[in-house]
Amino acid sequence: MKIINHKTAILIVLGLSLTACASAPVPPPVWDNHASEKEASEYAPYATTGTGIVTGQAFLTQKGGGVVVAAGHEVILDPVTPTSIEWWQKAGKLYALKETTHPSTNFQKARKTVIADGSGKFTFNNLPAGRYFVRTILTWEVPFHGIQGGVLGDIVEVQNEQTSNVILNHYAPDYHERH
């Protein structure tokens, strides 16, 4: 029987612990097939110019009380449709899939984006009435702890000639939690 010396044992344990910290990549979503005619009708109400407005602010409060605002971050607005619900559940609310969009051209055409100002505030103008997913990615790095933050999101109801306000200060929920 071979005896392992103390230094070798430490190196083995260290190697195994570092391997355990590595996360497996998240596989890309498999999208349902959407009939283009049906999908086009889902997005038809959102293809016009409306008079609704969405204003908001995106930030997170750290455990120690510090506030991190989404200054200069992209804020995304997507109409709530069966296609976008699929995207939200499979990718939109997940940090690991933050760059993933739905392959639907209707989904991509209906998407609106703005850049939050220095206080993390944002505005979307000329929106048709309806429900929308609104989200942003807010992260920062902490030494020895890595990336903190994630996907902030919510659902907002828009009415013509009205301003809806949304505060993005929590992680993106499952669709059914806000349905």
N, C-alpha and C positions, 0 to 999 in steps of 0.2 A: 504494500500500500504506500502510495506516494503522499508525502505531507507537503501542503502548500504553505509557503512562508507568509508572514504577516503583510508584507508589501504587495505580494501577488494577490492576496485575498482582498485587500483594499482596492486595488485596480479593477478586479473583477466586479466587486460591488458597485464601484463608481461607474464603470461602463454599463452595467445593467440599469442603474438608476437613470443615467442620461438617456438610454434607449427608451425607458418607460416614459420620459417626458416628451419625446417626439410624438406628435399627433399624426394619425393617419390622414391622408388627404380625403376630403369629402368628394364622393363621386358626383359628376354633374347630374342634374335632374333628367328624368325621362318625361317628356311632355306628351300629354294626350293629343290626339289628332283632333283638330277643330275644323269643322266644315267652314270654308271661307265665307259662304253666304250667311250662315248663321252667325259667325264671328263678326262679319261686317255689320250686321243688324245690332249686335251688342254695343258696338262703338258708334253707331250713327248718331245717337243723342249728344255725343261728345265731340262730334266733328264740326260743330257750329261755334260761333262766337257768342258768348253769353255776357251777363252783366254781374255775375257773382265774383266775389273776391275772397281769397284766403290769405290771412296774415298769421304770422306766428313767430316763435322764437325756439331755437334748439340749444339745449345745454344739459349738462349732467352735473350733479352735486357729488363730490367725492366724499368718502367716509370721514375724512378729517374736516369737512365743511367747505373746502375750496370748490369753486364753480368753474367748470370748463365750458366755454361757449363755442358754438360751431361757426366761428368767424371765418369767412372765406370758403366754407364748405358748400358743396352742391346739395341742394334740396330737390327731391324728386316728387312729382305729383302724377299719379296714375288713376284713371277712372276705375271704379270697382265694377268688374264684369266677371263672368265665369272664367274667362281667360286670365285676367289679372289675379283673381283669387287663387288659381292654380299656381301662378308665378309667386305670389306672396307666400303661400304655404310651402312651396318647394325650394324657394331661393331668396325671395325679397326680404324676409325677416331674419335671414341667417348671415352672420358676418363672414363665415367661410365661403359663401357663394355671393358675396357683395357685388361682384362685377357681372353676374349672370343676368341676362335679360331673356324674356320669352322670345322665341323665334318668330312669333306672329308679327307681320308687318302692321296690322291694325293696332296692336299693342304698342309697337314702337312709334307709330305716327301720333298716337294719342298722348304719349308721355310729354310732360312739361317739366322743365328744370329752371331753377334760378340759383344764384349764389347768395348765401346769407351775408349780411353786412358785418361790421366789426363787433356788433353785440349779439350775433347769432340770429338776428331778425330777418324775416323774408316775407315777400308778398307775391302772390299769383293773381293776375288781373284777367278780366274778360272771360270768366269761366262759365260754361253752361251749368245749369242746375244738375245736381246729382251727388253721388258719394264718391270719394276719392281716398286712395291710400296716399299718405304723405310720409316721407322718410328721408333720413340723412345718415351718413356714417360719421360718427364722432369718436376718434381715438386719440390717445396720447401715450407716450412711453414713460415708464417708471423704471429707473435703474434697478437691476436685479429682479424685477417682477415682470418685465416685458410690456406688451401692449395692453392698455386698459381701455374701457369703453366698448363701443360696438354699434349695432344698428338701432337707431331711434326711430320709432314710427307710430302711426295712429291712423284712424279713419276719420275723415271730416265730411260733414254734410254741407253742401253748397246750395244756396237759394239765389235766384236772380234778384238783383238790386239789393243784396245784403252782403255784409262782411262777416265771414266766419273766422274765428280765431282758434288756433291750435298751439298748444305748448308741447314740444317734443322734449320730454325730460325723463322718459322711461324707454326700456328696450321694447322693440317691436313685438306686439302680442300676436297670438294665433288669431286668425280671422274670426273664428266663432266666439272669442272672448270680447270682441267689439261689435259683433253682428247685430 
